[in-house]
C-alpha cells in the first residue's frame, strides 16, 4: 500500500510542473518559433543558392556595396555572375519579391534590411547578367505592371539641378560618376532615392537585360496608369542604343498629357541616341513645350546626338536666352557637345560674364543663377581648353564667394588629366587652414593626376 504523504505531494508538484511547463512552452514558442522559421527559410534559400569561386551569390551581390547609395563597380562580381549564369535567376527573383517586415511578423531581435535593398541587389544581379537574364522576362513583366510606381521627374531636376553635378564630380565611386554616359538621366539622386519599389526595379531589370527587355517596356508605355508609363520611360532610357526600336513610341510619348511621362520620354531619347532623323526634329519641337522640365531634358538629350544635331543649334541658341537658368544651362551643355566652336563663341563668354558679375554680391536669386552657370561651365568637357583657365582664375580670386571657389576646386577634378594646368594652384590649397578646402583640393588632385597619395 502506497503512503499518501508520498503520492499526494508528488501529484501536487507534478500538476504544477505540467501547468508551468505548458505556460513557459507557449511563451518560449512565441518567442523562438518566429526566429526559427526565419532561420529555416534562410537555410532553405541558402541551400538552393548558387555559388562561384567558393562564395555564394549573395556574397557576390554584397560586394557591390551596402544599399543604393553605397554602390561600387566590381568587375570580380560581374565575372562571378556571368559564370553563375541563368542559375542566378531564381534567387534574384526571390529578392525582387522581398517585402518589409511589419511589427507583427518581425521576430524579436531579428534585424532585416529594408526590402528596397533586396530589390536593389536583384537589379545589380540582372545588370551583371545582361542578356543571360532573359529567362526571367515573364516574371519581370508581371512585376513591372504592379501599380506601385513612385518615380517622378517633375519633382526633381536630376542633372538640371546643377548643384547635383558638383556632388557627383566629388564622388567618383558613385555609379559611373560624372563621366557615366547616362549622367543626364537623374544623376546621383536616381541611385540614392529611398523609393525602390519592386515594380520599378523589375522594369530596370528588363532594361538591364537589353534588347530582349525592350518590347515589354514599350507595351507598358500604353498603360492607362501615368505612374507605370513613367516607370517605362525611365527604364527605356537606361537601355541605351539597344532600345532603338522604342524611339517611335517615345516620340509619340512626347505628347503624353502627363508631365512626368513627357519629361521621361525626352530624357530616354537622349539615353538611346538612335534614329536621329526621327528623334532630333521631335526633340527640337519639345523645346517649345510649356513646361520647363520637358525643355531641359529635351535640350540635354539633343546634346547626346552631338554633331548629328547641328540643325538644333538655332533652337538651342534661342533657348540659351531663356530667363530661366535651368533652360539656359541645359541648352549650353547641349551646344558644348554639338558644336564646341559655337559654344566657345556664343555661350561660354556669356556664362563667364554672368559669373564674374556675381562677385561680391550677397547670395540672392541672381547669384544662385551665376552659381549654376559656374557649375554648367565646369561640365563643358568638349570646351575644356577654354573653360579650365577661367575656373583656375576663380580659385585665387577672393572676390568670389566661398561656395563658388569650393565648387571651382571640385569641378576642376571632374576634368581629370585635362586640368593638369590647375595642379600648382591646387597644390597650394593642400595647406589651406580650412580642412574642407584641403580635402577638396586633394580629391581634385587625385582625379587630375592619380597617385597613391591618401585622402586627408
C-alpha positions as CSV (number, residue, x, y, z in Angstrom):
1,X,0.0,0.0,0.0
2,X,1.4,3.3,-1.1
3,X,1.8,6.0,1.5
4,X,-0.4,9.0,0.8
5,X,2.2,11.5,2.0
6,X,4.4,10.3,-0.8
7,X,1.8,10.1,-3.5
8,X,-0.1,13.3,-2.9
9,X,2.8,15.7,-2.8
10,X,4.2,14.1,-5.9
11,X,0.9,14.6,-7.8
12,X,0.6,18.1,-6.5
13,X,4.1,19.2,-7.7
14,X,3.6,17.2,-10.9
15,X,0.5,19.2,-11.7
16,X,2.2,22.4,-11.0
17,X,5.2,21.4,-13.2
18,X,2.8,20.4,-16.0
19,X,1.0,23.7,-15.8
20,X,4.2,25.8,-15.7
21,X,5.7,23.7,-18.5
22,X,2.8,24.4,-20.8
23,X,2.9,28.1,-19.9
24,X,6.6,28.5,-20.5
25,X,6.5,26.3,-23.5
26,X,3.9,28.7,-25.1
27,X,5.9,31.7,-24.1
28,X,9.1,30.3,-25.5
29,X,7.4,29.0,-28.6
30,X,6.0,32.5,-29.2
31,X,9.5,34.0,-28.9
32,X,11.6,31.4,-30.7
33,X,9.4,29.8,-33.3
34,X,9.4,33.0,-35.5
35,X,13.1,33.2,-35.2
36,X,13.5,29.5,-36.1
37,X,11.1,30.0,-39.1
38,X,13.2,32.9,-40.4
39,X,16.4,30.8,-39.9
40,X,14.8,27.8,-41.6
41,X,13.7,30.0,-44.5
42,X,17.3,31.4,-44.8
43,X,18.8,27.9,-44.6
44,X,16.4,26.7,-47.3
45,X,17.2,29.6,-49.5
46,X,21.0,29.3,-48.9
47,X,20.8,25.6,-49.7
48,X,19.5,26.4,-53.2
49,X,21.6,29.5,-53.7
50,X,24.3,29.1,-56.4
51,X,27.9,30.0,-55.8
52,X,31.1,30.6,-57.7
53,X,34.7,30.6,-56.6
54,X,33.9,29.5,-53.1
55,X,31.5,32.4,-52.5
56,X,27.7,32.4,-52.5
57,X,25.7,34.6,-55.0
58,X,24.5,36.8,-52.1
59,X,28.1,37.4,-51.1
60,X,29.0,38.4,-54.7
61,X,25.9,40.8,-54.7
62,X,27.1,42.3,-51.4
63,X,30.4,43.0,-53.0
64,X,28.7,45.8,-54.9
65,X,28.3,47.8,-51.7
66,X,25.6,48.3,-49.0
67,X,22.5,49.7,-50.5
68,X,21.9,52.0,-53.5
69,X,23.9,54.9,-52.0
70,X,27.0,52.7,-51.5
71,X,27.2,51.1,-54.9
72,X,30.7,50.5,-56.3
73,X,31.5,48.8,-59.6
74,X,33.0,45.3,-59.0
75,X,34.5,43.5,-62.1
76,X,35.1,40.4,-60.0
77,X,31.4,40.2,-59.0
78,X,30.4,40.8,-62.6
79,X,32.6,37.9,-63.7
80,X,31.1,35.7,-61.0
81,X,27.5,36.5,-62.1
82,X,28.4,35.6,-65.7
83,X,29.8,32.2,-64.6
84,X,26.7,31.5,-62.4
85,X,24.5,32.5,-65.4
86,X,20.9,31.5,-65.5
87,X,21.2,29.6,-62.2
88,X,21.2,33.0,-60.5
89,X,17.7,34.0,-61.8
90,X,15.6,32.1,-59.2
91,X,17.5,33.7,-56.4
92,X,17.3,37.2,-58.0
93,X,13.6,36.9,-58.4
94,X,13.3,35.8,-54.8
95,X,15.0,39.1,-53.8
96,X,12.6,41.1,-56.0
97,X,9.6,39.6,-54.2
98,X,11.0,40.5,-50.8
99,X,8.7,42.6,-48.6
100,X,9.4,44.7,-45.5
101,X,8.7,43.0,-42.1
102,X,5.9,44.7,-40.1
103,X,5.6,44.9,-36.3
104,X,3.6,41.6,-36.2
105,X,5.7,39.4,-38.4
106,X,9.1,40.7,-37.4
107,X,10.6,38.3,-34.9
108,X,12.2,39.6,-31.6
109,X,15.8,40.6,-32.0
110,X,15.8,39.7,-35.8
111,X,17.3,42.6,-37.8
112,X,16.4,42.7,-41.5
113,X,17.4,45.1,-44.3
114,X,14.6,47.1,-46.0
115,X,13.1,45.3,-48.9
116,X,14.2,48.0,-51.2
117,X,17.8,46.9,-50.6
118,X,16.9,43.4,-51.7
119,X,15.2,44.8,-54.8
120,X,18.3,46.8,-55.5
121,X,20.6,43.8,-55.2
122,X,18.3,41.9,-57.6
123,X,18.7,44.8,-60.1
124,X,22.5,44.7,-59.8
125,X,22.4,40.9,-60.4
126,X,20.3,41.4,-63.6
127,X,22.6,44.2,-64.7
128,X,25.6,41.9,-64.4
129,X,23.8,39.0,-66.2
130,X,22.6,41.2,-69.1
131,X,21.1,39.1,-71.9
132,X,21.7,35.9,-69.8
133,X,18.8,37.0,-67.6
134,X,16.2,36.9,-70.3
135,X,14.7,33.7,-68.9
136,X,13.3,36.0,-66.2
137,X,11.4,38.2,-68.6
138,X,7.9,36.8,-67.9
139,X,8.2,37.3,-64.1
140,X,9.8,40.7,-64.6
141,X,6.9,41.8,-66.9
142,X,4.4,40.7,-64.2
143,X,6.2,42.7,-61.5
144,X,6.7,45.7,-63.8
145,X,2.9,46.0,-64.1
146,X,2.4,46.4,-60.4
147,X,0.7,49.7,-59.6
148,X,3.3,51.0,-57.1
149,X,5.5,53.3,-59.2
150,X,6.9,56.1,-57.2
151,X,9.3,57.7,-59.8
152,X,8.6,61.3,-60.7
153,X,10.5,63.6,-63.0
154,X,8.8,66.9,-62.3
155,X,9.5,66.7,-58.5
156,X,13.3,66.7,-59.1
157,X,15.5,68.3,-61.7
158,X,18.1,65.4,-61.9
159,X,21.1,66.8,-63.7
160,X,19.2,70.0,-64.4
161,X,19.7,70.8,-60.7
162,X,23.3,71.6,-61.5
163,X,24.4,71.5,-57.8
164,X,24.0,67.8,-58.1
165,X,26.7,67.8,-60.8
166,X,29.2,69.0,-58.2
167,X,28.3,66.3,-55.8
168,X,28.7,63.7,-58.4
169,X,32.1,65.2,-59.5
170,X,33.3,64.9,-55.9
171,X,32.3,61.2,-55.6
172,X,33.8,59.2,-58.4
173,X,32.8,55.9,-56.7
174,X,29.1,56.5,-57.2
175,X,27.8,54.5,-60.1
176,X,29.9,55.6,-63.0
177,X,30.1,59.1,-61.5
178,X,30.4,62.2,-63.7
179,X,31.5,60.5,-66.9
180,X,28.7,58.0,-67.0
181,X,27.0,58.5,-70.4
182,X,23.7,58.2,-68.6
183,X,24.5,61.0,-66.2
184,X,21.8,63.3,-67.5
185,X,19.1,60.8,-66.5
186,X,18.8,61.7,-62.9
187,X,22.4,61.5,-61.7
188,X,23.2,60.6,-58.1
189,X,19.6,61.0,-57.0
190,X,18.3,58.2,-59.1
191,X,20.6,55.8,-57.3
192,X,20.0,57.0,-53.7
193,X,16.2,57.5,-53.9
194,X,14.6,55.7,-51.0
195,X,11.6,54.5,-53.1
196,X,12.9,51.4,-54.8
197,X,9.7,49.6,-55.4
198,X,9.9,46.1,-56.7
199,X,7.9,47.1,-59.8
200,X,10.3,49.9,-60.6
201,X,13.3,47.6,-60.1
202,X,11.6,45.0,-62.3
203,X,11.4,47.5,-65.1
204,X,15.0,48.5,-64.6
205,X,15.9,44.8,-64.7
206,X,14.2,44.4,-68.0
207,X,16.3,47.3,-69.2
208,X,19.4,45.7,-67.9
209,X,18.7,42.5,-69.9
210,X,18.9,44.7,-73.1
211,X,17.1,44.4,-76.4
212,X,15.0,41.4,-75.3
213,X,13.6,43.5,-72.5
214,X,12.6,46.5,-74.6
215,X,9.4,45.1,-76.1
216,X,7.6,44.7,-72.8
217,X,8.7,48.2,-71.7
218,X,7.3,49.7,-75.0
219,X,4.0,47.9,-74.2
220,X,4.0,49.5,-70.8
221,X,4.0,52.9,-72.4
222,X,0.4,52.3,-73.4
223,X,-0.7,51.5,-69.9
224,X,-3.6,53.8,-68.6
225,X,-1.7,54.5,-65.4
226,X,0.7,57.5,-65.7
227,X,2.9,56.2,-63.0
228,X,3.5,53.0,-64.9
229,X,4.2,55.0,-68.1
230,X,6.8,57.0,-66.1
231,X,8.3,53.6,-65.0
232,X,8.6,52.6,-68.6
233,X,10.3,55.7,-69.9
234,X,12.8,55.7,-67.0
235,X,13.7,52.1,-67.8
236,X,14.0,52.6,-71.5
237,X,16.4,55.4,-71.1
238,X,18.7,53.0,-69.2
239,X,18.8,50.5,-72.0
240,X,20.9,52.7,-74.3
241,X,21.3,52.1,-78.0
242,X,19.8,48.6,-77.7
243,X,16.4,50.3,-77.3
244,X,16.4,51.7,-80.8
245,X,13.1,50.0,-81.6
246,X,11.5,52.2,-78.8
247,X,12.3,55.5,-80.5
248,X,9.0,55.9,-82.5
249,X,6.9,55.1,-79.4
250,X,8.9,57.5,-77.2
251,X,8.4,60.3,-79.8
252,X,4.7,59.8,-79.6
253,X,5.0,59.9,-75.8
254,X,6.5,63.4,-76.0
255,X,2.8,64.5,-76.4
256,X,1.6,62.5,-73.4
257,X,-0.9,64.5,-71.3
258,X,1.2,63.7,-68.1
259,X,4.1,66.0,-67.5
260,X,6.3,63.3,-65.9
261,X,5.8,61.0,-68.8
262,X,6.8,63.7,-71.3
263,X,9.9,64.6,-69.3
264,X,10.8,60.9,-69.2
265,X,10.3,60.4,-72.9
266,X,12.6,63.4,-73.7
267,X,15.2,62.0,-71.3
268,X,15.0,58.5,-72.7
269,X,15.5,59.6,-76.3
270,X,18.9,61.0,-75.2
271,X,19.8,57.9,-73.4
272,X,19.1,55.8,-76.5
273,X,20.5,58.4,-79.0
274,X,19.5,56.5,-82.1
275,X,17.4,57.3,-85.2
276,X,18.4,60.9,-85.4
277,X,16.2,61.6,-88.4
278,X,13.2,60.9,-86.3
279,X,14.3,61.9,-82.8
280,X,16.1,65.2,-83.4
281,X,13.1,67.0,-85.0
282,X,10.9,65.7,-82.2
283,X,13.2,66.9,-79.5
284,X,13.5,70.3,-81.2
285,X,9.7,70.6,-81.1
286,X,9.8,69.6,-77.4
287,X,11.9,72.7,-76.7
288,X,8.7,74.7,-77.1
289,X,6.8,72.6,-74.5
290,X,5.2,75.0,-72.0
291,X,6.7,73.1,-69.1
292,X,10.3,73.9,-68.1
293,X,11.2,70.3,-67.2
294,X,10.4,69.0,-70.7
295,X,12.5,71.8,-72.2
296,X,15.5,71.0,-70.0
297,X,15.6,67.3,-70.7
298,X,14.9,67.8,-74.5
299,X,17.9,70.1,-74.7
300,X,20.3,67.8,-72.9
301,X,19.1,64.8,-75.0
302,X,19.8,66.8,-78.1
303,X,23.4,67.1,-76.9
304,X,23.7,63.3,-76.8
305,X,23.3,63.3,-80.6
306,X,26.3,65.5,-80.8
307,X,27.2,66.7,-84.4
308,X,24.2,64.9,-85.8
309,X,22.1,67.5,-84.1
310,X,23.6,70.6,-85.8
311,X,20.1,71.5,-87.1
312,X,19.1,72.0,-83.5
313,X,21.7,74.8,-82.9
314,X,19.3,77.8,-83.8
315,X,16.6,76.5,-81.4
316,X,19.2,75.9,-78.6
317,X,20.7,79.3,-79.0
318,X,17.2,80.7,-78.6
319,X,16.7,78.6,-75.6
320,X,20.0,79.8,-74.2
321,X,18.5,83.3,-73.9
322,X,15.8,82.0,-71.6
323,X,15.3,83.9,-68.3
324,X,15.2,80.5,-66.6
325,X,18.7,79.4,-65.7
326,X,17.8,75.7,-66.0
327,X,16.7,76.1,-69.6
328,X,19.7,78.3,-70.3
329,X,22.2,76.0,-68.8
330,X,20.7,72.8,-70.3
331,X,20.9,74.5,-73.7
332,X,24.6,75.4,-73.0
333,X,25.5,71.9,-72.2
334,X,23.9,70.6,-75.4
335,X,25.7,73.2,-77.5
336,X,29.0,72.2,-76.0
337,X,28.6,68.7,-77.3
338,X,27.0,69.6,-80.6
339,X,29.4,72.4,-81.6
340,X,32.3,73.4,-79.3
341,X,33.2,76.1,-81.7
342,X,29.8,77.8,-81.5
343,X,29.8,77.2,-77.8
344,X,33.1,78.9,-77.3
345,X,31.9,81.9,-79.4
346,X,28.3,82.3,-78.3
347,X,27.8,80.6,-75.0
348,X,30.9,80.5,-72.7
349,X,31.6,84.2,-72.8
350,X,28.1,84.9,-71.7
351,X,28.3,82.4,-68.8
352,X,31.7,83.7,-67.7
353,X,30.5,87.3,-67.7
354,X,27.5,86.3,-65.6
355,X,29.8,84.5,-63.1
356,X,32.1,87.5,-62.9
357,X,29.3,89.9,-62.4
358,X,28.2,88.0,-59.3
359,X,31.4,88.7,-57.4
360,X,30.9,90.4,-54.1
361,X,27.1,90.1,-54.3
362,X,25.1,88.7,-51.4
363,X,23.5,85.2,-52.1
364,X,20.3,86.1,-54.0
365,X,18.4,84.6,-56.8
366,X,20.7,86.2,-59.3
367,X,23.8,84.9,-57.5
368,X,22.3,81.4,-57.4
369,X,21.8,81.7,-61.2
370,X,25.5,82.6,-61.5
371,X,26.5,79.7,-59.3
372,X,24.6,77.3,-61.6
373,X,26.3,78.9,-64.6
374,X,29.7,78.2,-63.0
375,X,28.8,74.5,-62.5
376,X,27.5,74.4,-66.1
377,X,30.8,75.7,-67.4
378,X,32.5,73.1,-65.3
379,X,30.7,70.3,-67.2
380,X,31.8,71.5,-70.6
381,X,34.3,68.8,-71.3
382,X,34.4,69.4,-75.0
383,X,35.4,73.1,-74.3
384,X,37.9,72.2,-71.6
385,X,40.7,74.3,-73.2
386,X,38.6,77.4,-72.9
387,X,36.9,76.9,-69.5
388,X,39.7,75.4,-67.4
389,X,41.8,78.6,-67.3
390,X,38.7,80.6,-66.2
391,X,38.0,78.2,-63.4
392,X,41.6,78.2,-62.2
393,X,41.4,82.0,-62.1
394,X,38.4,81.9,-59.8
395,X,40.2,79.8,-57.2
396,X,42.6,82.6,-56.4
397,X,40.1,85.5,-56.6
398,X,38.8,86.2,-53.1
399,X,36.1,88.4,-54.6
400,X,34.2,85.3,-55.4
401,X,32.0,83.6,-52.7
402,X,33.4,80.7,-50.7
403,X,30.8,78.5,-52.3
404,X,31.9,79.4,-55.8
405,X,35.5,78.9,-55.1
406,X,34.9,75.5,-53.5
407,X,32.8,74.5,-56.5
408,X,35.6,75.6,-58.8
409,X,38.0,73.2,-57.0
410,X,35.6,70.3,-57.2
411,X,34.8,70.9,-60.8
412,X,38.5,71.0,-61.8
413,X,38.8,67.5,-60.5
414,X,36.0,66.4,-62.8
415,X,38.1,67.3,-65.9
416,X,40.7,64.7,-64.9
417,X,44.1,64.9,-66.6
418,X,42.9,67.7,-68.9
419,X,43.2,70.0,-65.9
420,X,46.9,69.5,-65.4
421,X,47.5,73.2,-65.6
422,X,45.5,73.6,-62.3
423,X,47.9,71.4,-60.3
424,X,50.2,74.2,-59.0
425,X,47.2,76.1,-57.7
426,X,45.6,73.1,-56.2
427,X,48.9,72.0,-54.5
428,X,48.9,75.4,-52.8
429,X,45.4,74.7,-51.4
430,X,46.5,71.4,-49.7
431,X,48.0,73.5,-46.9
432,X,44.9,75.7,-46.5
433,X,43.8,76.3,-42.9
434,X,40.3,75.1,-43.8
435,X,40.1,71.3,-43.7
436,X,37.2,71.2,-46.3
437,X,39.3,73.2,-48.7
438,X,42.3,70.9,-48.2
439,X,40.2,67.8,-48.7
440,X,38.6,69.1,-51.9
441,X,42.0,70.1,-53.3
442,X,43.4,66.6,-52.5
443,X,40.4,64.9,-54.1
444,X,40.7,67.1,-57.2
445,X,44.4,66.4,-57.5
446,X,43.9,62.6,-57.3
447,X,41.5,62.8,-60.2
448,X,43.7,65.0,-62.3
449,X,46.9,63.1,-61.5
450,X,46.1,59.8,-59.8
451,X,48.7,58.8,-57.3
452,X,48.9,56.8,-54.1
453,X,48.6,60.0,-52.0
454,X,45.9,59.2,-49.3
455,X,42.9,61.4,-48.7
456,X,43.2,63.5,-45.6
